[in-house]
Amino acid sequence: MKNSIKLERVRNNLTQAELADQVKVARQTIIAIEANKFVPSTILAFKIAKALSCKADDIFQLEETDWE
Amino acid sequence: MDKKAFPYAFWTKILGALVVVAGVISFFLQYQRKGIFDFNELAIGFSWGLLFIFFSKERTEDEMMQVLKFRSLARAIVISFFATHLYNYLFLNWRLQRPDGIILSISAYQFLAITLIIATGTFYFLKYRAIAEEDQ
């Protein structure tokens, strides 16, 4: 699953630490999610979407490999 | 996310580190007194200490930390069980020659210590790799 968190975060003028603070996770977790190294749970995905003032669908997209 | 996945508070990592150090000191004191390397004594210190270090909460406990810990523990159990079984099999079944002072078989304490050493090391490596992505 790919995401456009970095883009939306910059658009919202938020740092990784600020976003991490808002959704109550470690900064490393935001780094890993942005780098597509970690897929967040549904709850965390919705929290991130809310913090970035957009829908979860807008920032998370399924990839072909997710169907395998 | 299960917020109670890891039972011990962050500060118990310090307690764990102290127990490991006490185990190492005790190991060398035993050698000075009796002239033998008591690896079981060392393993007891490591297993108790690393139990507190590995199963305590991180500074910011979240779902990624829990996933990384689960992955680390899963890998560590497989690797250490394979290594322990191989060692025990070789020395107990094949009766391979071993130098004096080398233990015949791996005890439960030693197995737990090996598992927790691998799990803790893997966890901090995976955590470091997540941060390293940012530096690149």
N, CA and C atoms of all chains as a GROMACS GRO file, in nm:
protein
  612
    1MET      N    1   0.084  -0.119   0.000
    1MET     CA    2   0.000   0.000   0.000
    1MET      C    3   0.088   0.125   0.000
    2LYS      N    4   0.061   0.212  -0.097
    2LYS     CA    5   0.139   0.337  -0.100
    2LYS      C    6   0.054   0.450  -0.041
    3ASN      N    7   0.122   0.556  -0.007
    3ASN     CA    8   0.048   0.668   0.054
    3ASN      C    9   0.110   0.802   0.015
    4SER      N   10   0.031   0.905   0.034
    4SER     CA   11   0.081   1.039   0.002
    4SER      C   12   0.081   1.127   0.128
    5ILE      N   13   0.119   1.064   0.240
    5ILE     CA   14   0.120   1.136   0.368
    5ILE      C   15   0.219   1.253   0.365
    6LYS      N   16   0.338   1.226   0.309
    6LYS     CA   17   0.442   1.330   0.308
    6LYS      C   18   0.391   1.456   0.236
    7LEU      N   19   0.326   1.432   0.122
    7LEU     CA   20   0.274   1.543   0.041
    7LEU      C   21   0.168   1.622   0.120
    8GLU      N   22   0.075   1.548   0.179
    8GLU     CA   23  -0.034   1.613   0.255
    8GLU      C   24   0.019   1.681   0.381
    9ARG      N   25   0.120   1.619   0.440
    9ARG     CA   26   0.180   1.676   0.562
    9ARG      C   27   0.245   1.811   0.531
   10VAL      N   28   0.320   1.814   0.421
   10VAL     CA   29   0.386   1.939   0.380
   10VAL      C   30   0.280   2.044   0.344
   11ARG      N   31   0.174   1.997   0.276
   11ARG     CA   32   0.064   2.088   0.239
   11ARG      C   33  -0.001   2.148   0.364
   12ASN      N   34  -0.008   2.068   0.470
   12ASN     CA   35  -0.067   2.115   0.596
   12ASN      C   36   0.034   2.186   0.687
   13ASN      N   37   0.156   2.200   0.634
   13ASN     CA   38   0.262   2.267   0.708
   13ASN      C   39   0.290   2.203   0.844
   14LEU      N   40   0.298   2.068   0.843
   14LEU     CA   41   0.325   1.994   0.966
   14LEU      C   42   0.459   1.923   0.955
   15THR      N   43   0.530   1.914   1.066
   15THR     CA   44   0.653   1.834   1.066
   15THR      C   45   0.615   1.691   1.104
   16GLN      N   46   0.710   1.598   1.084
   16GLN     CA   47   0.683   1.458   1.121
   16GLN      C   48   0.656   1.448   1.271
   17ALA      N   49   0.730   1.523   1.349
   17ALA     CA   50   0.713   1.520   1.495
   17ALA      C   51   0.575   1.572   1.536
   18GLU      N   52   0.530   1.676   1.468
   18GLU     CA   53   0.398   1.733   1.501
   18GLU      C   54   0.286   1.636   1.465
   19LEU      N   55   0.300   1.573   1.348
   19LEU     CA   56   0.198   1.476   1.306
   19LEU      C   57   0.198   1.356   1.403
   20ALA      N   58   0.319   1.310   1.438
   20ALA     CA   59   0.332   1.198   1.532
   20ALA      C   60   0.266   1.231   1.665
   21ASP      N   61   0.287   1.353   1.709
   21ASP     CA   62   0.230   1.400   1.835
   21ASP      C   63   0.076   1.402   1.829
   22GLN      N   64   0.024   1.445   1.716
   22GLN     CA   65  -0.122   1.453   1.701
   22GLN      C   66  -0.190   1.317   1.702
   23VAL      N   67  -0.123   1.219   1.639
   23VAL     CA   68  -0.185   1.086   1.632
   23VAL      C   69  -0.130   0.991   1.739
   24LYS      N   70  -0.048   1.047   1.827
   24LYS     CA   71   0.006   0.973   1.943
   24LYS      C   72   0.086   0.847   1.905
   25VAL      N   73   0.181   0.865   1.812
   25VAL     CA   74   0.276   0.758   1.781
   25VAL      C   75   0.417   0.817   1.784
   26ALA      N   76   0.518   0.729   1.773
   26ALA     CA   77   0.656   0.776   1.771
   26ALA      C   78   0.687   0.838   1.634
   27ARG      N   79   0.783   0.931   1.630
   27ARG     CA   80   0.822   0.993   1.502
   27ARG      C   81   0.873   0.887   1.404
   28GLN      N   82   0.942   0.787   1.458
   28GLN     CA   83   0.993   0.678   1.373
   28GLN      C   84   0.880   0.609   1.296
   29THR      N   85   0.764   0.602   1.360
   29THR     CA   86   0.650   0.535   1.296
   29THR      C   87   0.603   0.615   1.175
   30ILE      N   88   0.599   0.749   1.188
   30ILE     CA   89   0.559   0.834   1.075
   30ILE      C   90   0.663   0.820   0.963
   31ILE      N   91   0.791   0.818   1.000
   31ILE     CA   92   0.899   0.802   0.901
   31ILE      C   93   0.880   0.670   0.824
   32ALA      N   94   0.855   0.562   0.900
   32ALA     CA   95   0.839   0.430   0.837
   32ALA      C   96   0.715   0.425   0.748
   33ILE      N   97   0.606   0.489   0.790
   33ILE     CA   98   0.483   0.489   0.708
   33ILE      C   99   0.508   0.568   0.580
   34GLU      N  100   0.570   0.684   0.592
   34GLU     CA  101   0.597   0.767   0.472
   34GLU      C  102   0.688   0.694   0.373
   35ALA      N  103   0.780   0.613   0.427
   35ALA     CA  104   0.873   0.540   0.341
   35ALA      C  105   0.814   0.407   0.293
   36ASN      N  106   0.686   0.385   0.319
   36ASN     CA  107   0.616   0.260   0.283
   36ASN      C  108   0.681   0.136   0.344
   37LYS      N  109   0.740   0.154   0.462
   37LYS     CA  110   0.802   0.041   0.530
   37LYS      C  111   0.707  -0.021   0.632
   38PHE      N  112   0.604   0.052   0.666
   38PHE     CA  113   0.508   0.002   0.764
   38PHE      C  114   0.367   0.044   0.725
   39VAL      N  115   0.277  -0.053   0.723
   39VAL     CA  116   0.137  -0.025   0.690
   39VAL      C  117   0.060  -0.007   0.821
   40PRO      N  118   0.003   0.111   0.842
   40PRO     CA  119  -0.066   0.135   0.970
   40PRO      C  120  -0.198   0.059   0.982
   41SER      N  121  -0.247   0.046   1.104
   41SER     CA  122  -0.377  -0.017   1.125
   41SER      C  123  -0.486   0.079   1.074
   42THR      N  124  -0.608   0.029   1.065
   42THR     CA  125  -0.719   0.111   1.016
   42THR      C  126  -0.739   0.233   1.107
   43ILE      N  127  -0.731   0.210   1.238
   43ILE     CA  128  -0.752   0.321   1.333
   43ILE      C  129  -0.647   0.430   1.312
   44LEU      N  130  -0.520   0.388   1.301
   44LEU     CA  131  -0.413   0.487   1.283
   44LEU      C  132  -0.426   0.557   1.148
   45ALA      N  133  -0.466   0.482   1.045
   45ALA     CA  134  -0.484   0.542   0.912
   45ALA      C  135  -0.591   0.653   0.917
   46PHE      N  136  -0.700   0.625   0.987
   46PHE     CA  137  -0.808   0.725   0.999
   46PHE      C  138  -0.764   0.845   1.083
   47LYS      N  139  -0.684   0.817   1.187
   47LYS     CA  140  -0.632   0.926   1.271
   47LYS      C  141  -0.542   1.018   1.189
   48ILE      N  142  -0.454   0.957   1.106
   48ILE     CA  143  -0.363   1.036   1.022
   48ILE      C  144  -0.444   1.120   0.923
   49ALA      N  145  -0.544   1.054   0.862
   49ALA     CA  146  -0.628   1.126   0.764
   49ALA      C  147  -0.697   1.245   0.831
   50LYS      N  148  -0.747   1.225   0.952
   50LYS     CA  149  -0.815   1.333   1.023
   50LYS      C  150  -0.717   1.446   1.056
   51ALA      N  151  -0.596   1.408   1.100
   51ALA     CA  152  -0.495   1.509   1.134
   51ALA      C  153  -0.455   1.590   1.010
   52LEU      N  154  -0.463   1.525   0.893
   52LEU     CA  155  -0.424   1.593   0.768
   52LEU      C  156  -0.546   1.652   0.695
   53SER      N  157  -0.658   1.649   0.763
   53SER     CA  158  -0.784   1.706   0.711
   53SER      C  159  -0.822   1.650   0.573
   54CYS      N  160  -0.811   1.520   0.558
   54CYS     CA  161  -0.857   1.457   0.433
   54CYS      C  162  -0.911   1.317   0.463
   55LYS      N  163  -0.962   1.250   0.360
   55LYS     CA  164  -1.017   1.116   0.378
   55LYS      C  165  -0.905   1.013   0.368
   56ALA      N  166  -0.925   0.901   0.436
   56ALA     CA  167  -0.823   0.794   0.433
   56ALA      C  168  -0.799   0.748   0.289
   57ASP      N  169  -0.907   0.743   0.211
   57ASP     CA  170  -0.898   0.704   0.069
   57ASP      C  171  -0.806   0.795  -0.012
   58ASP      N  172  -0.800   0.920   0.028
   58ASP     CA  173  -0.720   1.017  -0.047
   58ASP      C  174  -0.570   0.999  -0.025
   59ILE      N  175  -0.534   0.948   0.091
   59ILE     CA  176  -0.390   0.936   0.118
   59ILE      C  177  -0.335   0.793   0.110
   60PHE      N  178  -0.425   0.694   0.118
   60PHE     CA  179  -0.378   0.555   0.108
   60PHE      C  180  -0.435   0.491  -0.019
   61GLN      N  181  -0.346   0.434  -0.102
   61GLN     CA  182  -0.390   0.368  -0.225
   61GLN      C  183  -0.335   0.224  -0.228
   62LEU      N  184  -0.424   0.132  -0.267
   62LEU     CA  185  -0.381  -0.008  -0.281
   62LEU      C  186  -0.292  -0.021  -0.405
   63GLU      N  187  -0.196  -0.115  -0.398
   63GLU     CA  188  -0.111  -0.143  -0.514
   63GLU      C  189  -0.145  -0.282  -0.568
   64GLU      N  190  -0.097  -0.312  -0.687
   64GLU     CA  191  -0.124  -0.443  -0.748
   64GLU      C  192  -0.078  -0.557  -0.658
   65THR      N  193   0.039  -0.536  -0.595
   65THR     CA  194   0.096  -0.642  -0.511
   65THR      C  195   0.011  -0.673  -0.388
   66ASP      N  196  -0.075  -0.578  -0.349
   66ASP     CA  197  -0.161  -0.600  -0.233
   66ASP      C  198  -0.268  -0.707  -0.259
   67TRP      N  199  -0.293  -0.735  -0.389
   67TRP     CA  200  -0.396  -0.834  -0.424
   67TRP      C  201  -0.339  -0.974  -0.434
   68GLU      N  202  -0.206  -0.986  -0.427
   68GLU     CA  203  -0.144  -1.120  -0.444
   68GLU      C  204  -0.158  -1.203  -0.319
   69MET      N  205  -0.527  -0.101   1.860
   69MET     CA  206  -0.394  -0.120   1.921
   69MET      C  207  -0.409  -0.155   2.069
   70ASP      N  208  -0.345  -0.263   2.109
   70ASP     CA  209  -0.350  -0.304   2.249
   70ASP      C  210  -0.247  -0.225   2.328
   71LYS      N  211  -0.295  -0.135   2.412
   71LYS     CA  212  -0.201  -0.050   2.486
   71LYS      C  213  -0.134  -0.123   2.602
   72LYS      N  214  -0.186  -0.242   2.637
   72LYS     CA  215  -0.127  -0.316   2.749
   72LYS      C  216  -0.048  -0.436   2.700
   73ALA      N  217   0.000  -0.430   2.575
   73ALA     CA  218   0.072  -0.544   2.518
   73ALA      C  219   0.200  -0.575   2.595
   74PHE      N  220   0.268  -0.471   2.642
   74PHE     CA  221   0.392  -0.492   2.716
   74PHE      C  222   0.374  -0.445   2.860
   75PRO      N  223   0.393  -0.535   2.955
   75PRO     CA  224   0.353  -0.510   3.093
   75PRO      C  225   0.439  -0.412   3.173
   76TYR      N  226   0.567  -0.399   3.141
   76TYR     CA  227   0.654  -0.319   3.227
   76TYR      C  228   0.671  -0.176   3.177
   77ALA      N  229   0.688  -0.085   3.271
   77ALA     CA  230   0.707   0.057   3.238
   77ALA      C  231   0.845   0.078   3.174
   78PHE      N  232   0.863   0.193   3.110
   78PHE     CA  233   0.988   0.223   3.039
   78PHE      C  234   1.110   0.213   3.131
   79TRP      N  235   1.094   0.259   3.256
   79TRP     CA  236   1.210   0.262   3.348
   79TRP      C  237   1.263   0.123   3.383
   80THR      N  238   1.183   0.017   3.363
   80THR     CA  239   1.232  -0.118   3.396
   80THR      C  240   1.346  -0.163   3.303
   81LYS      N  241   1.368  -0.086   3.193
   81LYS     CA  242   1.483  -0.114   3.107
   81LYS      C  243   1.612  -0.093   3.186
   82ILE      N  244   1.612   0.009   3.273
   82ILE     CA  245   1.730   0.038   3.356
   82ILE      C  246   1.751  -0.076   3.455
   83LEU      N  247   1.641  -0.122   3.515
   83LEU     CA  248   1.648  -0.236   3.608
   83LEU      C  249   1.704  -0.358   3.534
   84GLY      N  250   1.655  -0.381   3.413
   84GLY     CA  251   1.702  -0.493   3.331
   84GLY      C  252   1.851  -0.485   3.303
   85ALA      N  253   1.897  -0.364   3.269
   85ALA     CA  254   2.040  -0.344   3.240
   85ALA      C  255   2.123  -0.373   3.365
   86LEU      N  256   2.073  -0.332   3.482
   86LEU     CA  257   2.144  -0.356   3.608
   86LEU      C  258   2.153  -0.507   3.638
   87VAL      N  259   2.043  -0.578   3.610
   87VAL     CA  260   2.042  -0.723   3.633
   87VAL      C  261   2.143  -0.792   3.540
   88VAL      N  262   2.152  -0.746   3.414
   88VAL     CA  263   2.249  -0.804   3.320
   88VAL      C  264   2.391  -0.780   3.371
   89VAL      N  265   2.418  -0.657   3.416
   89VAL     CA  266   2.552  -0.623   3.468
   89VAL      C  267   2.583  -0.708   3.592
   90ALA      N  268   2.482  -0.725   3.680
   90ALA     CA  269   2.501  -0.807   3.801
   90ALA      C  270   2.533  -0.952   3.762
   91GLY      N  271   2.465  -1.001   3.658
   91GLY     CA  272   2.489  -1.137   3.609
   91GLY      C  273   2.631  -1.154   3.557
   92VAL      N  274   2.679  -1.053   3.484
   92VAL     CA  275   2.816  -1.058   3.427
   92VAL      C  276   2.919  -1.054   3.540
   93ILE      N  277   2.897  -0.965   3.640
   93ILE     CA  278   2.990  -0.955   3.754
   93ILE      C  279   2.993  -1.087   3.831
   94SER      N  280   2.874  -1.143   3.854
   94SER     CA  281   2.863  -1.270   3.925
   94SER      C  282   2.936  -1.382   3.851
   95PHE      N  283   2.926  -1.379   3.718
   95PHE     CA  284   2.992  -1.479   3.633
   95PHE      C  285   3.144  -1.475   3.654
   96PHE      N  286   3.200  -1.353   3.654
   96PHE     CA  287   3.345  -1.342   3.670
   96PHE      C  288   3.389  -1.369   3.815
   97LEU      N  289   3.302  -1.334   3.913
   97LEU     CA  290   3.334  -1.365   4.053
   97LEU      C  291   3.339  -1.516   4.075
   98GLN      N  292   3.244  -1.586   4.012
   98GLN     CA  293   3.240  -1.734   4.022
   98GLN      C  294   3.369  -1.793   3.963
   99TYR      N  295   3.416  -1.733   3.853
   99TYR     CA  296   3.538  -1.783   3.789
   99TYR      C  297   3.659  -1.761   3.880
  100GLN      N  298   3.662  -1.644   3.946
  100GLN     CA  299   3.774  -1.614   4.036
  100GLN      C  300   3.775  -1.708   4.156
  101ARG      N  301   3.656  -1.736   4.210
  101ARG     CA  302   3.645  -1.820   4.330
  101ARG      C  303   3.667  -1.968   4.299
  102LYS      N  304   3.596  -2.016   4.195
  102LYS     CA  305   3.596  -2.161   4.169
  102LYS      C  306   3.678  -2.202   4.046
  103GLY      N  307   3.715  -2.105   3.965
  103GLY     CA  308   3.795  -2.135   3.846
  103GLY      C  309   3.715  -2.198   3.733
  104ILE      N  310   3.584  -2.184   3.737
  104ILE     CA  311   3.502  -2.241   3.628
  104ILE      C  312   3.413  -2.131   3.567
  105PHE      N  313   3.389  -2.147   3.437
  105PHE     CA  314   3.298  -2.054   3.370
  105PHE      C  315   3.155  -2.108   3.385
  106ASP      N  316   3.078  -2.047   3.474
  106ASP     CA  317   2.941  -2.092   3.498
  106ASP      C  318   2.847  -2.018   3.401
  107PHE      N  319   2.830  -2.076   3.282
  107PHE     CA  320   2.748  -2.010   3.180
  107PHE      C  321   2.599  -2.006   3.217
  108ASN      N  322   2.560  -2.099   3.306
  108ASN     CA  323   2.420  -2.098   3.350
  108ASN      C  324   2.392  -1.975   3.436
  109GLU      N  325   2.489  -1.941   3.520
  109GLU     CA  326   2.480  -1.822   3.605
  109GLU      C  327   2.469  -1.696   3.517
  110LEU      N  328   2.553  -1.693   3.412
  110LEU     CA  329   2.552  -1.579   3.319
  110LEU      C  330   2.417  -1.571   3.246
  111ALA      N  331   2.366  -1.688   3.207
  111ALA     CA  332   2.238  -1.694   3.134
  111ALA      C  333   2.121  -1.648   3.221
  112ILE      N  334   2.128  -1.680   3.352
  112ILE     CA  335   2.019  -1.636   3.442
  112ILE      C  336   2.014  -1.483   3.447
  113GLY      N  337   2.132  -1.421   3.461
  113GLY     CA  338   2.139  -1.274   3.462
  113GLY      C  339   2.088  -1.213   3.332
  114PHE      N  340   2.132  -1.271   3.220
  114PHE     CA  341   2.091  -1.220   3.089
  114PHE      C  342   1.942  -1.239   3.066
  115SER      N  343   1.890  -1.358   3.102
  115SER     CA  344   1.749  -1.384   3.072
  115SER      C  345   1.657  -1.296   3.156
  116TRP      N  346   1.688  -1.279   3.286
  116TRP     CA  347   1.605  -1.190   3.370
  116TRP      C  348   1.616  -1.044   3.325
  117GLY      N  349   1.739  -1.003   3.299
  117GLY     CA  350   1.762  -0.864   3.258
  117GLY      C  351   1.696  -0.831   3.126
  118LEU      N  352   1.717  -0.919   3.027
  118LEU     CA  353   1.659  -0.893   2.894
  118LEU      C  354   1.508  -0.910   2.892
  119LEU      N  355   1.457  -0.988   2.987
  119LEU     CA  356   1.311  -1.002   3.000
  119LEU      C  357   1.249  -0.865   3.031
  120PHE      N  358   1.316  -0.792   3.123
  120PHE     CA  359   1.268  -0.658   3.159
  120PHE      C  360   1.292  -0.559   3.044
  121ILE      N  361   1.407  -0.571   2.977
  121ILE     CA  362   1.439  -0.476   2.870
  121ILE      C  363   1.347  -0.496   2.750
  122PHE      N  364   1.331  -0.621   2.707
  122PHE     CA  365   1.252  -0.647   2.586
  122PHE      C  366   1.103  -0.628   2.608
  123PHE      N  367   1.052  -0.674   2.723
  123PHE     CA  368   0.907  -0.670   2.745
  123PHE      C  369   0.860  -0.543   2.816
  124SER      N  370   0.943  -0.441   2.819
  124SER     CA  371   0.897  -0.313   2.875
  124SER      C  372   0.856  -0.220   2.762
  125LYS      N  373   0.777  -0.122   2.798
  125LYS     CA  374   0.726  -0.028   2.697
  125LYS      C  375   0.839   0.061   2.644
  126GLU      N  376   0.825   0.104   2.520
  126GLU     CA  377   0.920   0.201   2.464
  126GLU      C  378   0.881   0.341   2.512
  127ARG      N  379   0.969   0.438   2.486
  127ARG     CA  380   0.940   0.576   2.529
  127ARG      C  381   0.804   0.621   2.474
  128THR      N  382   0.782   0.596   2.344
  128THR     CA  383   0.649   0.617   2.286
  128THR      C  384   0.603   0.482   2.234
  129GLU      N  385   0.514   0.421   2.307
  129GLU     CA  386   0.468   0.287   2.270
  129GLU      C  387   0.358   0.300   2.165
  130ASP      N  388   0.378   0.243   2.048
  130ASP     CA  389   0.273   0.246   1.947
  130ASP      C  390   0.270   0.114   1.870
  131GLU      N  391   0.182   0.108   1.770
  131GLU     CA  392   0.162  -0.021   1.702
  131GLU      C  393   0.284  -0.067   1.624
  132MET      N  394   0.365   0.026   1.571
  132MET     CA  395   0.483  -0.017   1.497
  132MET      C  396   0.584  -0.085   1.590
  133MET      N  397   0.600  -0.028   1.709
  133MET     CA  398   0.692  -0.087   1.807
  133MET      C  399   0.646  -0.229   1.841
  134GLN      N  400   0.514  -0.246   1.855
  134GLN     CA  401   0.460  -0.379   1.888
  134GLN      C  402   0.481  -0.477   1.773
  135VAL      N  403   0.462  -0.428   1.649
  135VAL     CA  404   0.484  -0.515   1.532
  135VAL      C  405   0.632  -0.553   1.522
  136LEU      N  406   0.721  -0.455   1.542
  136LEU     CA  407   0.866  -0.482   1.534
  136LEU      C  408   0.908  -0.581   1.641
  137LYS      N  409   0.851  -0.566   1.762
  137LYS     CA  410   0.885  -0.659   1.870
  137LYS      C  411   0.836  -0.800   1.838
  138PHE      N  412   0.717  -0.809   1.782
  138PHE     CA  413   0.663  -0.940   1.747
  138PHE      C  414   0.751  -1.006   1.640
  139ARG      N  415   0.789  -0.928   1.537
  139ARG     CA  416   0.874  -0.982   1.429
  139ARG      C  417   1.008  -1.027   1.484
  140SER      N  418   1.066  -0.944   1.572
  140SER     CA  419   1.197  -0.977   1.630
  140SER      C  420   1.189  -1.106   1.711
  141LEU      N  421   1.084  -1.117   1.792
  141LEU     CA  422   1.069  -1.235   1.877
  141LEU      C  423   1.044  -1.360   1.793
  142ALA      N  424   0.964  -1.346   1.687
  142ALA     CA  425   0.935  -1.460   1.600
  142ALA      C  426   1.064  -1.511   1.534
  143ARG      N  427   1.146  -1.418   1.485
  143ARG     CA  428   1.274  -1.457   1.422
  143ARG      C  429   1.366  -1.520   1.525
  144ALA      N  430   1.373  -1.456   1.644
  144ALA     CA  431   1.466  -1.501   1.747
  144ALA      C  432   1.434  -1.642   1.794
  145ILE      N  433   1.306  -1.672   1.810
  145ILE     CA  434   1.268  -1.806   1.857
  145ILE      C  435   1.311  -1.912   1.756
  146VAL      N  436   1.286  -1.886   1.628
  146VAL     CA  437   1.322  -1.983   1.524
  146VAL      C  438   1.473  -2.003   1.519
  147ILE      N  439   1.548  -1.892   1.517
  147ILE     CA  440   1.695  -1.900   1.507
  147ILE      C  441   1.755  -1.969   1.630
  148SER      N  442   1.713  -1.927   1.749
  148SER     CA  443   1.775  -1.983   1.869
  148SER      C  444   1.732  -2.128   1.892
  149PHE      N  445   1.610  -2.161   1.854
  149PHE     CA  446   1.567  -2.301   1.869
  149PHE      C  447   1.646  -2.390   1.774
  150PHE      N  448   1.667  -2.342   1.652
  150PHE     CA  449   1.745  -2.418   1.553
  150PHE      C  450   1.889  -2.437   1.606
  151ALA      N  451   1.949  -2.326   1.652
  151ALA     CA  452   2.088  -2.330   1.700
  151ALA      C  453   2.100  -2.421   1.823
  152THR      N  454   2.006  -2.408   1.916
  152THR     CA  455   2.009  -2.488   2.040
  152THR      C  456   1.992  -2.636   2.009
  153HIS      N  457   1.895  -2.664   1.925
  153HIS     CA  458   1.868  -2.804   1.891
  153HIS      C  459   1.988  -2.867   1.820
  154LEU      N  460   2.048  -2.789   1.727
  154LEU     CA  461   2.164  -2.838   1.652
  154LEU      C  462   2.280  -2.866   1.748
  155TYR      N  463   2.307  -2.772   1.840
  155TYR     CA  464   2.417  -2.787   1.936
  155TYR      C  465   2.394  -2.910   2.024
  156ASN      N  466   2.274  -2.918   2.079
  156ASN     CA  467   2.242  -3.031   2.168
  156ASN      C  468   2.249  -3.164   2.093
  157TYR      N  469   2.199  -3.163   1.970
  157TYR     CA  470   2.198  -3.285   1.889
  157TYR      C  471   2.340  -3.331   1.860
  158LEU      N  472   2.426  -3.235   1.819
  158LEU     CA  473   2.563  -3.270   1.784
  158LEU      C  474   2.641  -3.325   1.902
  159PHE      N  475   2.626  -3.260   2.019
  159PHE     CA  476   2.707  -3.302   2.133
  159PHE      C  477   2.646  -3.417   2.211
  160LEU      N  478   2.514  -3.432   2.206
  160LEU     CA  479   2.453  -3.541   2.281
  160LEU      C  480   2.439  -3.668   2.197
  161ASN      N  481   2.402  -3.654   2.070
  161ASN     CA  482   2.380  -3.773   1.988
  161ASN      C  483   2.507  -3.820   1.917
  162TRP      N  484   2.582  -3.725   1.861
  162TRP     CA  485   2.702  -3.764   1.788
  162TRP      C  486   2.825  -3.773   1.878
  163ARG      N  487   2.809  -3.724   2.002
  163ARG     CA  488   2.919  -3.726   2.101
  163ARG      C  489   3.049  -3.667   2.043
  164LEU      N  490   3.036  -3.549   1.987
  164LEU     CA  491   3.153  -3.480   1.931
  164LEU      C  492   3.250  -3.442   2.042
  165GLN      N  493   3.377  -3.438   2.008
  165GLN     CA  494   3.478  -3.396   2.105
  165GLN      C  495   3.460  -3.248   2.135
  166ARG      N  496   3.473  -3.214   2.261
  166ARG     CA  497   3.461  -3.073   2.297
  166ARG      C  498   3.572  -3.038   2.396
  167PRO      N  499   3.625  -2.915   2.388
  167PRO     CA  500   3.732  -2.876   2.480
  167PRO      C  501   3.679  -2.875   2.624
  168ASP      N  502   3.769  -2.893   2.722
  168ASP     CA  503   3.728  -2.891   2.863
  168ASP      C  504   3.663  -2.758   2.897
  169GLY      N  505   3.559  -2.762   2.977
  169GLY     CA  506   3.493  -2.639   3.021
  169GLY      C  507   3.380  -2.595   2.931
  170ILE      N  508   3.368  -2.657   2.813
  170ILE     CA  509   3.258  -2.620   2.723
  170ILE      C  510   3.136  -2.706   2.761
  171ILE      N  511   3.023  -2.641   2.777
  171ILE     CA  512   2.904  -2.710   2.825
  171ILE      C  513   2.855  -2.817   2.727
  172LEU      N  514   2.797  -2.923   2.785
  172LEU     CA  515   2.753  -3.036   2.704
  172LEU      C  516   2.623  -3.005   2.631
  173SER      N  517   2.527  -2.946   2.701
  173SER     CA  518   2.401  -2.912   2.635
  173SER      C  519   2.353  -2.776   2.684
  174ILE      N  520   2.265  -2.716   2.605
  174ILE     CA  521   2.217  -2.581   2.638
  174ILE      C  522   2.093  -2.591   2.726
  175SER      N  523   2.098  -2.522   2.840
  175SER     CA  524   1.988  -2.528   2.936
  175SER      C  525   1.874  -2.434   2.895
  176ALA      N  526   1.764  -2.444   2.967
  176ALA     CA  527   1.647  -2.358   2.938
  176ALA      C  528   1.682  -2.211   2.958
  177TYR      N  529   1.760  -2.180   3.064
  177TYR     CA  530   1.802  -2.041   3.089
  177TYR      C  531   1.886  -1.988   2.972
  178GLN      N  532   1.976  -2.074   2.926
  178GLN     CA  533   2.063  -2.032   2.815
  178GLN      C  534   1.982  -2.013   2.686
  179PHE      N  535   1.885  -2.102   2.665
  179PHE     CA  536   1.799  -2.088   2.547
  179PHE      C  537   1.722  -1.956   2.552
  180LEU      N  538   1.668  -1.926   2.670
  180LEU     CA  539   1.593  -1.801   2.686
  180LEU      C  540   1.684  -1.679   2.667
  181ALA      N  541   1.806  -1.688   2.722
  181ALA     CA  542   1.900  -1.577   2.708
  181ALA      C  543   1.937  -1.555   2.562
  182ILE      N  544   1.965  -1.664   2.490
  182ILE     CA  545   2.000  -1.652   2.347
  182ILE      C  546   1.884  -1.591   2.270
  183THR      N  547   1.763  -1.640   2.298
  183THR     CA  548   1.643  -1.590   2.229
  183THR      C  549   1.626  -1.440   2.252
  184LEU      N  550   1.639  -1.398   2.379
  184LEU     CA  551   1.616  -1.257   2.411
  184LEU      C  552   1.728  -1.167   2.361
  185ILE      N  553   1.851  -1.220   2.355
  185ILE     CA  554   1.962  -1.141   2.299
  185ILE      C  555   1.935  -1.114   2.150
  186ILE      N  556   1.896  -1.221   2.078
  186ILE     CA  557   1.867  -1.205   1.934
  186ILE      C  558   1.746  -1.113   1.914
  187ALA      N  559   1.641  -1.135   1.994
  187ALA     CA  560   1.518  -1.056   1.980
  187ALA      C  561   1.544  -0.908   2.008
  188THR      N  562   1.618  -0.879   2.115
  188THR     CA  563   1.646  -0.739   2.151
  188THR      C  564   1.733  -0.673   2.044
  189GLY      N  565   1.836  -0.745   2.001
  189GLY     CA  566   1.924  -0.692   1.896
  189GLY      C  567   1.849  -0.666   1.767
  190THR      N  568   1.765  -0.761   1.727
  190THR     CA  569   1.687  -0.746   1.603
  190THR      C  570   1.590  -0.629   1.614
  191PHE      N  571   1.527  -0.616   1.731
  191PHE     CA  572   1.430  -0.506   1.750
  191PHE      C  573   1.498  -0.370   1.732
  192TYR      N  574   1.614  -0.351   1.798
  192TYR     CA  575   1.682  -0.221   1.788
  192TYR      C  576   1.737  -0.198   1.648
  193PHE      N  577   1.775  -0.308   1.579
  193PHE     CA  578   1.822  -0.294   1.441
  193PHE      C  579   1.706  -0.248   1.350
  194LEU      N  580   1.590  -0.313   1.365
  194LEU     CA  581   1.474  -0.277   1.281
  194LEU      C  582   1.429  -0.134   1.309
  195LYS      N  583   1.436  -0.095   1.437
  195LYS     CA  584   1.397   0.040   1.476
  195LYS      C  585   1.495   0.142   1.416
  196TYR      N  586   1.625   0.109   1.420
  196TYR     CA  587   1.728   0.195   1.364
  196TYR      C  588   1.710   0.209   1.213
  197ARG      N  589   1.674   0.097   1.148
  197ARG     CA  590   1.656   0.098   1.002
  197ARG      C  591   1.542   0.190   0.961
  198ALA      N  592   1.438   0.195   1.045
  198ALA     CA  593   1.323   0.283   1.018
  198ALA      C  594   1.366   0.430   1.021
  199ILE      N  595   1.458   0.462   1.113
  199ILE     CA  596   1.507   0.600   1.123
  199ILE      C  597   1.606   0.630   1.012
  200ALA      N  598   1.686   0.528   0.976
  200ALA     CA  599   1.789   0.546   0.873
  200ALA      C  600   1.728   0.585   0.740
  201GLU      N  601   1.606   0.540   0.714
  201GLU     CA  602   1.536   0.575   0.590
  201GLU      C  603   1.529   0.727   0.575
  202GLU      N  604   1.503   0.793   0.688
  202GLU     CA  605   1.488   0.938   0.688
  202GLU      C  606   1.619   1.007   0.650
  203ASP      N  607   1.732   0.954   0.705
  203ASP     CA  608   1.863   1.015   0.678
  203ASP      C  609   1.900   1.008   0.531
  204GLN      N  610   1.856   0.898   0.464
  204GLN     CA  611   1.888   0.884   0.322
  204GLN      C  612   1.807   0.984   0.240
   0.00000   0.00000   0.00000
